[in-house]
Amino acid sequence: MSTYAGNLKKGEFIIHQSEIWQIQKSEFYSPGKGSALMRTKIKNVKSGKNIDYTYKSNESVETVDVNSIEMQYLYKDQEFAYFMDEQSYNQYQVPLSVVGRAIEFFKEGEKMFVYIHDDQPLSVRAPLSVTLKIVQTEDAVKGDTVSGAKKEAELETGVKVMVPLFIKVGEKISVNPETGQYTGRQ
């Protein structure tokens, strides 16, 4: 299948230089003179490498048809994250370089969507927010009232994030796994 570059959207998969890439960001740009452009940031699904690439908006781009299957996250090792399709019980491994930093926020047993093409996993769609428990953080000091002040806290998955001073050990917080930012208290 193919489409015009002007129609590309974040999350789509395309063929670029004979390999499969995922659109991370796309931005329409009209320079005033000449044809309009589509600026993209694309990620190679095998290597995890990100590049910026600009297409002419009327340029034909080959798209890749993928399936999004809900799977259970099992575990990770030094190179891969492992997922299981609960319908077929097939297990898939996705390179950590492709999953990115979001893997640090995944708890074993959680469900998430894995993009599959020709029975090969391409990428993982991280949830917009995950709820995790605080296992270690400093107590707020009385009189420490600077607006917007933050402190470091360790979550149950072992990753550390910055949280507001009022957050205590044992509380559950919401975090955006793509950015690693605190988004609220549960």
Steps between C-alpha positions, in 0.01 A plus 500: 500500500610855450385846598612856448755629749260783586267237655759344735405490868681415822503126568476384138755259355672570168769354275804732487829391342364142473438472875195545724487827696236644735395864483580661836405855400363661184464869426361667189719787378430748222808712421304759300681431175504157343314190608384423852707263712436240770772500767516171685693334776513127430627205703648183351311207652804269490774725632297758693694776320314833460551732204337815368382474141314749280264389223328708236134490600395355163774232509377139507600305811454125544311414819510172691184325614535396864280332758473634853460208742447530873765295678624434850844634592700210646854623576813654354863400478808691380381516135128430473159553657277191485125505437235227472189499283236372744285365217760282327757481784771595249790689653672791329823682575543868424847662512537738794640760260161504328289506817706786640500642851132414548600141591625630836139576595347164400398255771507129423152375414372834365322506167602722211477505123778358281513587130548188286590474127545159332498336846796719608465756781587851385429720798308537824235763565564617854194604700452875542528460876606229745427481873796404715574491873769715665750274680754762608515878528613764747242645739405861438670743738269736688527847353602365160225681312657612175227487236557216254793353697579136423688211653620165368293188568563135417207305358419130541659420163831650617488814284542842661283801416455853629185552708350788704622535861169382654527146352581232761625138498214256434292739290408416143568751226430528128796535265520552124728210390614678183628810681555361850312792649273494804139574397303461821429318823262203516 
